[in-house]
């Protein structure tokens, strides 16, 4: 399920490579992520690591719920 969504998110911005993921917790559920091993998805030109494959759908369906206007996950430590 994750692979088709990744393809869709990449095709949404042809020719543009998403910025590397920098988040340390999942923007959807807040679970710990492991850079390089956790699933990731591109949203608005930025990659985000996720704690589980089901979070990709939620983030893609409603990015404003989980991300600030600048792309920072709303659950990120301040």
N, CA, C, O and CB atoms as a CASP TS submission, in Angstrom:
PFRMAT TS
TARGET T0000
AUTHOR 0000-0000-0000
METHOD Language model
MODEL 1
PARENT N/A
ATOM      1  N   UNK     1       0.820  -1.193   0.000  1.00  0.00           N
ATOM      2  CA  UNK     1       0.000   0.000   0.000  1.00  0.00           C
ATOM      3  C   UNK     1       0.863   1.256   0.000  1.00  0.00           C
ATOM      4  O   UNK     1       0.495   2.258  -0.612  1.00  0.00           O
ATOM      5  CB  UNK     1      -0.932  -0.002   1.200  1.00  0.00           C
ATOM      6  N   UNK     2       1.972   1.214   0.659  1.00  0.00           N
ATOM      7  CA  UNK     2       2.830   2.397   0.742  1.00  0.00           C
ATOM      8  C   UNK     2       3.450   2.747  -0.606  1.00  0.00           C
ATOM      9  O   UNK     2       3.548   3.924  -0.953  1.00  0.00           O
ATOM     10  CB  UNK     2       3.929   2.177   1.769  1.00  0.00           C
ATOM     11  N   UNK     3       3.868   1.741  -1.368  1.00  0.00           N
ATOM     12  CA  UNK     3       4.540   2.010  -2.633  1.00  0.00           C
ATOM     13  C   UNK     3       3.677   2.816  -3.601  1.00  0.00           C
ATOM     14  O   UNK     3       4.172   3.790  -4.168  1.00  0.00           O
ATOM     15  CB  UNK     3       4.946   0.712  -3.279  1.00  0.00           C
ATOM     16  N   UNK     4       2.404   2.453  -3.818  1.00  0.00           N
ATOM     17  CA  UNK     4       1.603   3.275  -4.740  1.00  0.00           C
ATOM     18  C   UNK     4       1.440   4.715  -4.259  1.00  0.00           C
ATOM     19  O   UNK     4       1.411   5.639  -5.073  1.00  0.00           O
ATOM     20  CB  UNK     4       0.233   2.651  -4.930  1.00  0.00           C
ATOM     21  N   UNK     5       1.334   4.913  -2.959  1.00  0.00           N
ATOM     22  CA  UNK     5       1.192   6.270  -2.445  1.00  0.00           C
ATOM     23  C   UNK     5       2.476   7.057  -2.621  1.00  0.00           C
ATOM     24  O   UNK     5       2.441   8.259  -2.886  1.00  0.00           O
ATOM     25  CB  UNK     5       0.792   6.245  -0.978  1.00  0.00           C
ATOM     26  N   UNK     6       3.605   6.388  -2.476  1.00  0.00           N
ATOM     27  CA  UNK     6       4.877   7.071  -2.701  1.00  0.00           C
ATOM     28  C   UNK     6       4.989   7.488  -4.163  1.00  0.00           C
ATOM     29  O   UNK     6       5.428   8.597  -4.466  1.00  0.00           O
ATOM     30  CB  UNK     6       6.066   6.166  -2.303  1.00  0.00           C
ATOM     31  N   UNK     7       4.596   6.605  -5.060  1.00  0.00           N
ATOM     32  CA  UNK     7       4.634   6.942  -6.474  1.00  0.00           C
ATOM     33  C   UNK     7       3.710   8.115  -6.741  1.00  0.00           C
ATOM     34  O   UNK     7       4.089   9.043  -7.456  1.00  0.00           O
ATOM     35  CB  UNK     7       4.240   5.732  -7.340  1.00  0.00           C
ATOM     36  N   UNK     8       2.505   8.099  -6.184  1.00  0.00           N
ATOM     37  CA  UNK     8       1.555   9.191  -6.379  1.00  0.00           C
ATOM     38  C   UNK     8       2.130  10.497  -5.865  1.00  0.00           C
ATOM     39  O   UNK     8       2.023  11.522  -6.537  1.00  0.00           O
ATOM     40  CB  UNK     8       0.229   8.886  -5.680  1.00  0.00           C
ATOM     41  N   UNK     9       2.740  10.481  -4.680  1.00  0.00           N
ATOM     42  CA  UNK     9       3.258  11.726  -4.114  1.00  0.00           C
ATOM     43  C   UNK     9       4.422  12.271  -4.932  1.00  0.00           C
ATOM     44  O   UNK     9       4.607  13.485  -5.016  1.00  0.00           O
ATOM     45  CB  UNK     9       3.696  11.508  -2.671  1.00  0.00           C
ATOM     46  N   UNK    10       5.200  11.389  -5.529  1.00  0.00           N
ATOM     47  CA  UNK    10       6.306  11.847  -6.365  1.00  0.00           C
ATOM     48  C   UNK    10       5.766  12.401  -7.680  1.00  0.00           C
ATOM     49  O   UNK    10       6.253  13.420  -8.168  1.00  0.00           O
ATOM     50  CB  UNK    10       7.307  10.697  -6.629  1.00  0.00           C
ATOM     51  N   UNK    11       4.765  11.737  -8.256  1.00  0.00           N
ATOM     52  CA  UNK    11       4.198  12.198  -9.513  1.00  0.00           C
ATOM     53  C   UNK    11       3.458  13.518  -9.364  1.00  0.00           C
ATOM     54  O   UNK    11       3.266  14.233 -10.347  1.00  0.00           O
ATOM     55  CB  UNK    11       3.269  11.156 -10.072  1.00  0.00           C
ATOM     56  N   UNK    12       3.043  13.846  -8.155  1.00  0.00           N
ATOM     57  CA  UNK    12       2.319  15.090  -7.932  1.00  0.00           C
ATOM     58  C   UNK    12       3.196  16.307  -8.230  1.00  0.00           C
ATOM     59  O   UNK    12       2.672  17.380  -8.530  1.00  0.00           O
ATOM     60  CB  UNK    12       1.806  15.151  -6.496  1.00  0.00           C
ATOM     61  N   UNK    13       4.502  16.161  -8.154  1.00  0.00           N
ATOM     62  CA  UNK    13       5.423  17.263  -8.438  1.00  0.00           C
ATOM     63  C   UNK    13       6.493  16.753  -9.399  1.00  0.00           C
ATOM     64  O   UNK    13       7.615  16.474  -8.977  1.00  0.00           O
ATOM     65  CB  UNK    13       6.070  17.826  -7.119  1.00  0.00           C
ATOM     66  N   UNK    14       6.167  16.629 -10.671  1.00  0.00           N
ATOM     67  CA  UNK    14       7.109  16.062 -11.630  1.00  0.00           C
ATOM     68  C   UNK    14       8.434  16.822 -11.679  1.00  0.00           C
ATOM     69  O   UNK    14       8.463  18.052 -11.712  1.00  0.00           O
ATOM     70  CB  UNK    14       6.487  16.042 -13.003  1.00  0.00           C
ATOM     71  N   UNK    15       9.517  16.067 -11.684  1.00  0.00           N
ATOM     72  CA  UNK    15      10.842  16.657 -11.796  1.00  0.00           C
ATOM     73  C   UNK    15      11.412  17.196 -10.503  1.00  0.00           C
ATOM     74  O   UNK    15      12.603  17.501 -10.436  1.00  0.00           O
ATOM     75  CB  UNK    15      10.806  17.737 -12.778  1.00  0.00           C
ATOM     76  N   UNK    16      10.590  17.319  -9.475  1.00  0.00           N
ATOM     77  CA  UNK    16      11.059  17.858  -8.199  1.00  0.00           C
ATOM     78  C   UNK    16      11.368  16.713  -7.246  1.00  0.00           C
ATOM     79  O   UNK    16      10.549  15.817  -7.041  1.00  0.00           O
ATOM     80  CB  UNK    16      10.008  18.813  -7.581  1.00  0.00           C
ATOM     81  N   UNK    17      12.548  16.756  -6.676  1.00  0.00           N
ATOM     82  CA  UNK    17      12.926  15.753  -5.689  1.00  0.00           C
ATOM     83  C   UNK    17      12.563  16.303  -4.306  1.00  0.00           C
ATOM     84  O   UNK    17      12.929  17.433  -3.982  1.00  0.00           O
ATOM     85  CB  UNK    17      14.461  15.398  -5.784  1.00  0.00           C
ATOM     86  N   UNK    18      11.846  15.520  -3.485  1.00  0.00           N
ATOM     87  CA  UNK    18      11.457  16.024  -2.172  1.00  0.00           C
ATOM     88  C   UNK    18      12.672  16.280  -1.276  1.00  0.00           C
ATOM     89  O   UNK    18      13.699  15.612  -1.392  1.00  0.00           O
ATOM     90  CB  UNK    18      10.511  15.038  -1.496  1.00  0.00           C
ATOM     91  N   UNK    19      12.535  17.241  -0.403  1.00  0.00           N
ATOM     92  CA  UNK    19      13.589  17.509   0.587  1.00  0.00           C
ATOM     93  C   UNK    19      13.678  16.316   1.533  1.00  0.00           C
ATOM     94  O   UNK    19      12.660  15.683   1.814  1.00  0.00           O
ATOM     95  CB  UNK    19      13.304  18.837   1.385  1.00  0.00           C
ATOM     96  N   UNK    20      14.862  15.998   2.026  1.00  0.00           N
ATOM     97  CA  UNK    20      15.024  14.844   2.910  1.00  0.00           C
ATOM     98  C   UNK    20      14.210  14.972   4.198  1.00  0.00           C
ATOM     99  O   UNK    20      13.999  16.070   4.715  1.00  0.00           O
ATOM    100  CB  UNK    20      16.490  14.660   3.252  1.00  0.00           C
ATOM    101  N   UNK    21      13.763  13.832   4.695  1.00  0.00           N
ATOM    102  CA  UNK    21      13.015  13.795   5.959  1.00  0.00           C
ATOM    103  C   UNK    21      13.938  14.158   7.117  1.00  0.00           C
ATOM    104  O   UNK    21      15.093  13.734   7.160  1.00  0.00           O
ATOM    105  CB  UNK    21      12.383  12.394   6.189  1.00  0.00           C
ATOM    106  N   UNK    22      13.413  14.950   8.059  1.00  0.00           N
ATOM    107  CA  UNK    22      14.177  15.357   9.242  1.00  0.00           C
ATOM    108  C   UNK    22      13.444  15.035  10.539  1.00  0.00           C
ATOM    109  O   UNK    22      13.999  15.192  11.627  1.00  0.00           O
ATOM    110  CB  UNK    22      14.477  16.845   9.182  1.00  0.00           C
ATOM    111  N   UNK    23      12.188  14.580  10.422  1.00  0.00           N
ATOM    112  CA  UNK    23      11.398  14.354  11.630  1.00  0.00           C
ATOM    113  C   UNK    23      11.880  13.135  12.410  1.00  0.00           C
ATOM    114  O   UNK    23      12.347  12.159  11.824  1.00  0.00           O
ATOM    115  CB  UNK    23       9.933  14.187  11.268  1.00  0.00           C
ATOM    116  N   UNK    24      11.763  13.198  13.745  1.00  0.00           N
ATOM    117  CA  UNK    24      12.187  12.104  14.617  1.00  0.00           C
ATOM    118  C   UNK    24      11.009  11.344  15.209  1.00  0.00           C
ATOM    119  O   UNK    24      11.187  10.284  15.810  1.00  0.00           O
ATOM    120  CB  UNK    24      13.055  12.638  15.730  1.00  0.00           C
ATOM    121  N   UNK    25       9.815  11.880  15.040  1.00  0.00           N
ATOM    122  CA  UNK    25       8.590  11.177  15.437  1.00  0.00           C
ATOM    123  C   UNK    25       7.596  11.262  14.284  1.00  0.00           C
ATOM    124  O   UNK    25       7.642  12.186  13.472  1.00  0.00           O
ATOM    125  CB  UNK    25       7.979  11.785  16.753  1.00  0.00           C
ATOM    126  N   UNK    26       6.715  10.301  14.226  1.00  0.00           N
ATOM    127  CA  UNK    26       5.706  10.263  13.169  1.00  0.00           C
ATOM    128  C   UNK    26       4.769  11.453  13.317  1.00  0.00           C
ATOM    129  O   UNK    26       4.251  11.682  14.410  1.00  0.00           O
ATOM    130  CB  UNK    26       4.910   8.934  13.207  1.00  0.00           C
ATOM    131  N   UNK    27       4.536  12.216  12.256  1.00  0.00           N
ATOM    132  CA  UNK    27       3.649  13.374  12.350  1.00  0.00           C
ATOM    133  C   UNK    27       2.186  12.995  12.586  1.00  0.00           C
ATOM    134  O   UNK    27       1.387  13.841  12.985  1.00  0.00           O
ATOM    135  CB  UNK    27       3.758  14.195  11.093  1.00  0.00           C
ATOM    136  N   UNK    28       1.829  11.730  12.341  1.00  0.00           N
ATOM    137  CA  UNK    28       0.437  11.306  12.497  1.00  0.00           C
ATOM    138  C   UNK    28       0.182  10.754  13.900  1.00  0.00           C
ATOM    139  O   UNK    28      -0.663  11.281  14.624  1.00  0.00           O
ATOM    140  CB  UNK    28       0.080  10.249  11.443  1.00  0.00           C
ATOM    141  N   UNK    29       0.901   9.702  14.291  1.00  0.00           N
ATOM    142  CA  UNK    29       0.653   9.051  15.581  1.00  0.00           C
ATOM    143  C   UNK    29       1.670   9.403  16.662  1.00  0.00           C
ATOM    144  O   UNK    29       1.459   9.097  17.836  1.00  0.00           O
ATOM    145  CB  UNK    29       0.636   7.570  15.394  1.00  0.00           C
ATOM    146  N   UNK    30       2.771  10.042  16.274  1.00  0.00           N
ATOM    147  CA  UNK    30       3.773  10.436  17.261  1.00  0.00           C
ATOM    148  C   UNK    30       4.726   9.332  17.657  1.00  0.00           C
ATOM    149  O   UNK    30       5.521   9.503  18.581  1.00  0.00           O
ATOM    150  CB  UNK    30       3.100  10.941  18.470  1.00  0.00           C
ATOM    151  N   UNK    31       4.661   8.191  16.970  1.00  0.00           N
ATOM    152  CA  UNK    31       5.563   7.081  17.270  1.00  0.00           C
ATOM    153  C   UNK    31       6.980   7.378  16.820  1.00  0.00           C
ATOM    154  O   UNK    31       7.211   8.208  15.940  1.00  0.00           O
ATOM    155  CB  UNK    31       5.070   5.806  16.613  1.00  0.00           C
ATOM    156  N   UNK    32       7.926   6.682  17.442  1.00  0.00           N
ATOM    157  CA  UNK    32       9.336   6.858  17.099  1.00  0.00           C
ATOM    158  C   UNK    32       9.594   6.365  15.677  1.00  0.00           C
ATOM    159  O   UNK    32       9.039   5.351  15.255  1.00  0.00           O
ATOM    160  CB  UNK    32      10.243   6.108  18.105  1.00  0.00           C
ATOM    161  N   UNK    33      10.432   7.084  14.950  1.00  0.00           N
ATOM    162  CA  UNK    33      10.828   6.685  13.602  1.00  0.00           C
ATOM    163  C   UNK    33      12.324   6.429  13.568  1.00  0.00           C
ATOM    164  O   UNK    33      13.081   6.981  14.367  1.00  0.00           O
ATOM    165  CB  UNK    33      10.437   7.764  12.565  1.00  0.00           C
ATOM    166  N   UNK    34      12.735   5.590  12.641  1.00  0.00           N
ATOM    167  CA  UNK    34      14.143   5.274  12.475  1.00  0.00           C
ATOM    168  C   UNK    34      14.574   5.715  11.079  1.00  0.00           C
ATOM    169  O   UNK    34      14.211   5.083  10.087  1.00  0.00           O
ATOM    170  CB  UNK    34      14.410   3.752  12.694  1.00  0.00           C
ATOM    171  N   UNK    35      15.355   6.808  11.000  1.00  0.00           N
ATOM    172  CA  UNK    35      15.803   7.285   9.689  1.00  0.00           C
ATOM    173  C   UNK    35      16.451   6.169   8.875  1.00  0.00           C
ATOM    174  O   UNK    35      17.280   5.416   9.385  1.00  0.00           O
ATOM    175  CB  UNK    35      16.785   8.442   9.857  1.00  0.00           C
ATOM    176  N   UNK    36      16.068   6.074   7.618  1.00  0.00           N
ATOM    177  CA  UNK    36      16.608   5.063   6.730  1.00  0.00           C
ATOM    178  C   UNK    36      15.882   3.732   6.777  1.00  0.00           C
ATOM    179  O   UNK    36      16.026   2.924   5.860  1.00  0.00           O
ATOM    180  CB  UNK    36      18.025   4.847   7.046  1.00  0.00           C
ATOM    181  N   UNK    37      15.099   3.480   7.833  1.00  0.00           N
ATOM    182  CA  UNK    37      14.396   2.211   7.967  1.00  0.00           C
ATOM    183  C   UNK    37      12.880   2.392   7.996  1.00  0.00           C
ATOM    184  O   UNK    37      12.144   1.535   7.508  1.00  0.00           O
ATOM    185  CB  UNK    37      14.853   1.499   9.221  1.00  0.00           C
ATOM    186  N   UNK    38      12.421   3.483   8.557  1.00  0.00           N
ATOM    187  CA  UNK    38      10.980   3.723   8.653  1.00  0.00           C
ATOM    188  C   UNK    38      10.409   4.059   7.288  1.00  0.00           C
ATOM    189  O   UNK    38      11.102   4.612   6.435  1.00  0.00           O
ATOM    190  CB  UNK    38      10.679   4.855   9.647  1.00  0.00           C
ATOM    191  N   UNK    39       9.134   3.721   7.084  1.00  0.00           N
ATOM    192  CA  UNK    39       8.505   4.138   5.828  1.00  0.00           C
ATOM    193  C   UNK    39       8.484   5.657   5.739  1.00  0.00           C
ATOM    194  O   UNK    39       8.497   6.340   6.763  1.00  0.00           O
ATOM    195  CB  UNK    39       7.067   3.570   5.714  1.00  0.00           C
ATOM    196  N   UNK    40       8.451   6.184   4.534  1.00  0.00           N
ATOM    197  CA  UNK    40       8.365   7.632   4.385  1.00  0.00           C
ATOM    198  C   UNK    40       7.463   7.973   3.218  1.00  0.00           C
ATOM    199  O   UNK    40       7.212   7.151   2.337  1.00  0.00           O
ATOM    200  CB  UNK    40       9.759   8.250   4.187  1.00  0.00           C
ATOM    201  N   UNK    41       6.987   9.192   3.234  1.00  0.00           N
ATOM    202  CA  UNK    41       6.097   9.672   2.188  1.00  0.00           C
ATOM    203  C   UNK    41       6.418  11.139   1.931  1.00  0.00           C
ATOM    204  O   UNK    41       6.808  11.870   2.841  1.00  0.00           O
ATOM    205  CB  UNK    41       4.596   9.480   2.583  1.00  0.00           C
ATOM    206  N   UNK    42       6.251  11.557   0.686  1.00  0.00           N
ATOM    207  CA  UNK    42       6.498  12.948   0.313  1.00  0.00           C
ATOM    208  C   UNK    42       5.182  13.719   0.312  1.00  0.00           C
ATOM    209  O   UNK    42       4.196  13.295  -0.291  1.00  0.00           O
ATOM    210  CB  UNK    42       7.183  13.036  -1.077  1.00  0.00           C
ATOM    211  N   UNK    43       5.190  14.846   0.992  1.00  0.00           N
ATOM    212  CA  UNK    43       4.026  15.725   1.052  1.00  0.00           C
ATOM    213  C   UNK    43       4.525  17.151   0.849  1.00  0.00           C
ATOM    214  O   UNK    43       5.401  17.620   1.575  1.00  0.00           O
ATOM    215  CB  UNK    43       3.248  15.575   2.420  1.00  0.00           C
ATOM    216  N   UNK    44       3.966  17.831  -0.140  1.00  0.00           N
ATOM    217  CA  UNK    44       4.326  19.226  -0.428  1.00  0.00           C
ATOM    218  C   UNK    44       5.828  19.424  -0.607  1.00  0.00           C
ATOM    219  O   UNK    44       6.389  20.410  -0.130  1.00  0.00           O
ATOM    220  CB  UNK    44       3.830  20.126   0.684  1.00  0.00           C
ATOM    221  N   UNK    45       6.476  18.490  -1.292  1.00  0.00           N
ATOM    222  CA  UNK    45       7.895  18.631  -1.576  1.00  0.00           C
ATOM    223  C   UNK    45       8.822  18.304  -0.424  1.00  0.00           C
ATOM    224  O   UNK    45      10.002  18.652  -0.468  1.00  0.00           O
ATOM    225  CB  UNK    45       8.160  19.994  -2.013  1.00  0.00           C
ATOM    226  N   UNK    46       8.317  17.641   0.607  1.00  0.00           N
ATOM    227  CA  UNK    46       9.120  17.282   1.779  1.00  0.00           C
ATOM    228  C   UNK    46       8.844  15.825   2.124  1.00  0.00           C
ATOM    229  O   UNK    46       7.685  15.412   2.169  1.00  0.00           O
ATOM    230  CB  UNK    46       8.803  18.217   2.998  1.00  0.00           C
ATOM    231  N   UNK    47       9.896  15.035   2.371  1.00  0.00           N
ATOM    232  CA  UNK    47       9.724  13.669   2.858  1.00  0.00           C
ATOM    233  C   UNK    47       9.488  13.691   4.365  1.00  0.00           C
ATOM    234  O   UNK    47      10.039  14.530   5.078  1.00  0.00           O
ATOM    235  CB  UNK    47      10.960  12.798   2.510  1.00  0.00           C
ATOM    236  N   UNK    48       8.666  12.764   4.838  1.00  0.00           N
ATOM    237  CA  UNK    48       8.408  12.591   6.265  1.00  0.00           C
ATOM    238  C   UNK    48       8.496  11.113   6.592  1.00  0.00           C
ATOM    239  O   UNK    48       7.907  10.286   5.896  1.00  0.00           O
ATOM    240  CB  UNK    48       7.016  13.168   6.667  1.00  0.00           C
ATOM    241  N   UNK    49       9.241  10.766   7.664  1.00  0.00           N
ATOM    242  CA  UNK    49       9.275   9.401   8.150  1.00  0.00           C
ATOM    243  C   UNK    49       7.983   9.136   8.906  1.00  0.00           C
ATOM    244  O   UNK    49       7.419  10.032   9.534  1.00  0.00           O
ATOM    245  CB  UNK    49      10.520   9.149   9.050  1.00  0.00           C
ATOM    246  N   UNK    50       7.520   7.882   8.837  1.00  0.00           N
ATOM    247  CA  UNK    50       6.290   7.474   9.495  1.00  0.00           C
ATOM    248  C   UNK    50       6.573   6.284  10.399  1.00  0.00           C
ATOM    249  O   UNK    50       7.529   5.539  10.182  1.00  0.00           O
ATOM    250  CB  UNK    50       5.196   7.129   8.460  1.00  0.00           C
ATOM    251  N   UNK    51       5.728   6.112  11.422  1.00  0.00           N
ATOM    252  CA  UNK    51       5.948   4.997  12.339  1.00  0.00           C
ATOM    253  C   UNK    51       5.396   3.684  11.788  1.00  0.00           C
ATOM    254  O   UNK    51       5.869   2.611  12.163  1.00  0.00           O
ATOM    255  CB  UNK    51       5.311   5.297  13.684  1.00  0.00           C
ATOM    256  N   UNK    52       4.405   3.758  10.903  1.00  0.00           N
ATOM    257  CA  UNK    52       3.818   2.542  10.341  1.00  0.00           C
ATOM    258  C   UNK    52       3.222   2.850   8.965  1.00  0.00           C
ATOM    259  O   UNK    52       2.925   4.007   8.667  1.00  0.00           O
ATOM    260  CB  UNK    52       2.730   1.960  11.294  1.00  0.00           C
ATOM    261  N   UNK    53       3.048   1.835   8.132  1.00  0.00           N
ATOM    262  CA  UNK    53       2.543   2.056   6.784  1.00  0.00           C
ATOM    263  C   UNK    53       1.162   2.705   6.720  1.00  0.00           C
ATOM    264  O   UNK    53       0.876   3.388   5.736  1.00  0.00           O
ATOM    265  CB  UNK    53       2.501   0.762   6.065  1.00  0.00           C
ATOM    266  N   UNK    54       0.306   2.533   7.697  1.00  0.00           N
ATOM    267  CA  UNK    54      -1.027   3.122   7.666  1.00  0.00           C
ATOM    268  C   UNK    54      -1.044   4.637   7.803  1.00  0.00           C
ATOM    269  O   UNK    54      -2.028   5.277   7.431  1.00  0.00           O
ATOM    270  CB  UNK    54      -1.850   2.531   8.746  1.00  0.00           C
ATOM    271  N   UNK    55       0.011   5.212   8.321  1.00  0.00           N
ATOM    272  CA  UNK    55       0.059   6.666   8.529  1.00  0.00           C
ATOM    273  C   UNK    55       0.198   7.440   7.220  1.00  0.00           C
ATOM    274  O   UNK    55      -0.150   8.619   7.161  1.00  0.00           O
ATOM    275  CB  UNK    55       1.215   7.021   9.451  1.00  0.00           C
ATOM    276  N   UNK    56       0.699   6.793   6.178  1.00  0.00           N
ATOM    277  CA  UNK    56       0.867   7.493   4.904  1.00  0.00           C
ATOM    278  C   UNK    56      -0.466   7.982   4.355  1.00  0.00           C
ATOM    279  O   UNK    56      -0.565   9.114   3.881  1.00  0.00           O
ATOM    280  CB  UNK    56       1.545   6.582   3.884  1.00  0.00           C
ATOM    281  N   UNK    57      -1.481   7.145   4.415  1.00  0.00           N
ATOM    282  CA  UNK    57      -2.795   7.519   3.900  1.00  0.00           C
ATOM    283  C   UNK    57      -3.365   8.706   4.665  1.00  0.00           C
ATOM    284  O   UNK    57      -3.896   9.643   4.069  1.00  0.00           O
ATOM    285  CB  UNK    57      -3.756   6.332   3.978  1.00  0.00           C
ATOM    286  N   UNK    58      -3.251   8.660   5.977  1.00  0.00           N
ATOM    287  CA  UNK    58      -3.793   9.747   6.806  1.00  0.00           C
ATOM    288  C   UNK    58      -3.087  11.065   6.514  1.00  0.00           C
ATOM    289  O   UNK    58      -3.734  12.106   6.400  1.00  0.00           O
ATOM    290  CB  UNK    58      -3.661   9.403   8.297  1.00  0.00           C
ATOM    291  N   UNK    59      -1.764  11.024   6.393  1.00  0.00           N
ATOM    292  CA  UNK    59      -1.005  12.246   6.140  1.00  0.00           C
ATOM    293  C   UNK    59      -1.305  12.808   4.749  1.00  0.00           C
ATOM    294  O   UNK    59      -1.443  14.020   4.587  1.00  0.00           O
ATOM    295  CB  UNK    59       0.495  11.976   6.287  1.00  0.00           C
ATOM    296  N   UNK    60      -1.406  11.943   3.761  1.00  0.00           N
ATOM    297  CA  UNK    60      -1.697  12.395   2.404  1.00  0.00           C
ATOM    298  C   UNK    60      -3.123  12.933   2.270  1.00  0.00           C
ATOM    299  O   UNK    60      -3.360  13.869   1.507  1.00  0.00           O
ATOM    300  CB  UNK    60      -1.482  11.256   1.422  1.00  0.00           C
ATOM    301  N   UNK    61      -4.067  12.353   3.001  1.00  0.00           N
ATOM    302  CA  UNK    61      -5.458  12.790   2.909  1.00  0.00           C
ATOM    303  C   UNK    61      -5.692  14.141   3.565  1.00  0.00           C
ATOM    304  O   UNK    61      -6.508  14.929   3.084  1.00  0.00           O
ATOM    305  CB  UNK    61      -6.360  11.763   3.536  1.00  0.00           C
ATOM    306  N   UNK    62      -4.985  14.421   4.663  1.00  0.00           N
ATOM    307  CA  UNK    62      -5.234  15.661   5.398  1.00  0.00           C
ATOM    308  C   UNK    62      -3.935  16.220   5.981  1.00  0.00           C
ATOM    309  O   UNK    62      -3.761  16.224   7.200  1.00  0.00           O
ATOM    310  CB  UNK    62      -6.259  15.422   6.519  1.00  0.00           C
ATOM    311  N   UNK    63      -3.024  16.692   5.128  1.00  0.00           N
ATOM    312  CA  UNK    63      -1.736  17.178   5.635  1.00  0.00           C
ATOM    313  C   UNK    63      -1.873  18.367   6.590  1.00  0.00           C
ATOM    314  O   UNK    63      -1.057  18.513   7.500  1.00  0.00           O
ATOM    315  CB  UNK    63      -0.850  17.569   4.475  1.00  0.00           C
ATOM    316  N   UNK    64      -2.880  19.212   6.405  1.00  0.00           N
ATOM    317  CA  UNK    64      -3.049  20.369   7.288  1.00  0.00           C
ATOM    318  C   UNK    64      -3.348  19.967   8.728  1.00  0.00           C
ATOM    319  O   UNK    64      -3.078  20.734   9.653  1.00  0.00           O
ATOM    320  CB  UNK    64      -4.162  21.255   6.769  1.00  0.00           C
ATOM    321  N   UNK    65      -3.892  18.798   8.924  1.00  0.00           N
ATOM    322  CA  UNK    65      -4.198  18.307  10.270  1.00  0.00           C
ATOM    323  C   UNK    65      -2.907  17.977  11.035  1.00  0.00           C
ATOM    324  O   UNK    65      -2.849  18.114  12.257  1.00  0.00           O
ATOM    325  CB  UNK    65      -5.111  17.058  10.194  1.00  0.00           C
ATOM    326  N   UNK    66      -1.883  17.543  10.307  1.00  0.00           N
ATOM    327  CA  UNK    66      -0.658  17.055  10.941  1.00  0.00           C
ATOM    328  C   UNK    66       0.562  17.955  10.753  1.00  0.00           C
ATOM    329  O   UNK    66       1.541  17.824  11.487  1.00  0.00           O
ATOM    330  CB  UNK    66      -0.343  15.706  10.413  1.00  0.00           C
ATOM    331  N   UNK    67       0.515  18.869   9.775  1.00  0.00           N
ATOM    332  CA  UNK    67       1.674  19.702   9.468  1.00  0.00           C
ATOM    333  C   UNK    67       1.335  21.176   9.582  1.00  0.00           C
ATOM    334  O   UNK    67       0.244  21.603   9.205  1.00  0.00           O
ATOM    335  CB  UNK    67       2.196  19.394   8.073  1.00  0.00           C
ATOM    336  N   UNK    68       2.279  21.952  10.105  1.00  0.00           N
ATOM    337  CA  UNK    68       2.120  23.397  10.155  1.00  0.00           C
ATOM    338  C   UNK    68       2.282  23.982   8.761  1.00  0.00           C
ATOM    339  O   UNK    68       2.655  23.276   7.825  1.00  0.00           O
ATOM    340  CB  UNK    68       3.132  24.026  11.128  1.00  0.00           C
ATOM    341  N   UNK    69       2.006  25.256   8.626  1.00  0.00           N
ATOM    342  CA  UNK    69       2.114  25.916   7.321  1.00  0.00           C
ATOM    343  C   UNK    69       3.531  25.848   6.761  1.00  0.00           C
ATOM    344  O   UNK    69       3.716  25.840   5.544  1.00  0.00           O
ATOM    345  CB  UNK    69       1.677  27.371   7.432  1.00  0.00           C
ATOM    346  N   UNK    70       4.534  25.799   7.640  1.00  0.00           N
ATOM    347  CA  UNK    70       5.923  25.721   7.187  1.00  0.00           C
ATOM    348  C   UNK    70       6.378  24.272   6.951  1.00  0.00           C
ATOM    349  O   UNK    70       7.537  24.042   6.606  1.00  0.00           O
ATOM    350  CB  UNK    70       6.838  26.388   8.208  1.00  0.00           C
ATOM    351  N   UNK    71       5.483  23.302   7.134  1.00  0.00           N
ATOM    352  CA  UNK    71       5.814  21.897   6.922  1.00  0.00           C
ATOM    353  C   UNK    71       6.294  21.171   8.158  1.00  0.00           C
ATOM    354  O   UNK    71       6.517  19.962   8.105  1.00  0.00           O
ATOM    355  CB  UNK    71       6.844  21.789   5.881  1.00  0.00           C
ATOM    356  N   UNK    72       6.460  21.868   9.271  1.00  0.00           N
ATOM    357  CA  UNK    72       6.887  21.239  10.506  1.00  0.00           C
ATOM    358  C   UNK    72       5.733  20.416  11.083  1.00  0.00           C
ATOM    359  O   UNK    72       4.610  20.911  11.178  1.00  0.00           O
ATOM    360  CB  UNK    72       7.373  22.301  11.525  1.00  0.00           C
ATOM    361  N   UNK    73       6.000  19.160  11.469  1.00  0.00           N
ATOM    362  CA  UNK    73       4.938  18.373  12.091  1.00  0.00           C
ATOM    363  C   UNK    73       4.408  19.089  13.341  1.00  0.00           C
ATOM    364  O   UNK    73       5.186  19.597  14.148  1.00  0.00           O
ATOM    365  CB  UNK    73       5.452  16.958  12.456  1.00  0.00           C
ATOM    366  N   UNK    74       3.110  19.124  13.486  1.00  0.00           N
ATOM    367  CA  UNK    74       2.493  19.818  14.617  1.00  0.00           C
ATOM    368  C   UNK    74       2.858  19.189  15.948  1.00  0.00           C
ATOM    369  O   UNK    74       2.806  19.861  16.978  1.00  0.00           O
ATOM    370  CB  UNK    74       0.993  19.834  14.460  1.00  0.00           C
ATOM    371  N   UNK    75       3.227  17.911  15.952  1.00  0.00           N
ATOM    372  CA  UNK    75       3.604  17.247  17.195  1.00  0.00           C
ATOM    373  C   UNK    75       5.111  17.299  17.474  1.00  0.00           C
ATOM    374  O   UNK    75       5.587  16.627  18.389  1.00  0.00           O
ATOM    375  CB  UNK    75       3.148  15.812  17.155  1.00  0.00           C
ATOM    376  N   UNK    76       5.866  18.085  16.700  1.00  0.00           N
ATOM    377  CA  UNK    76       7.311  18.204  16.900  1.00  0.00           C
ATOM    378  C   UNK    76       7.604  18.978  18.190  1.00  0.00           C
ATOM    379  O   UNK    76       6.884  19.906  18.557  1.00  0.00           O
ATOM    380  CB  UNK    76       7.975  18.907  15.685  1.00  0.00           C
ATOM    381  N   UNK    77       8.682  18.566  18.865  1.00  0.00           N
ATOM    382  CA  UNK    77       9.096  19.282  20.076  1.00  0.00           C
ATOM    383  C   UNK    77       9.518  20.689  19.709  1.00  0.00           C
ATOM    384  O   UNK    77      10.173  20.919  18.692  1.00  0.00           O
ATOM    385  CB  UNK    77      10.251  18.541  20.799  1.00  0.00           C
ATOM    386  N   UNK    78       9.133  21.617  20.550  1.00  0.00           N
ATOM    387  CA  UNK    78       9.467  23.028  20.295  1.00  0.00           C
ATOM    388  C   UNK    78      10.635  23.487  21.090  1.00  0.00           C
ATOM    389  O   UNK    78      11.036  24.646  20.985  1.00  0.00           O
ATOM    390  CB  UNK    78       8.303  23.910  20.591  1.00  0.00           C
TER
END
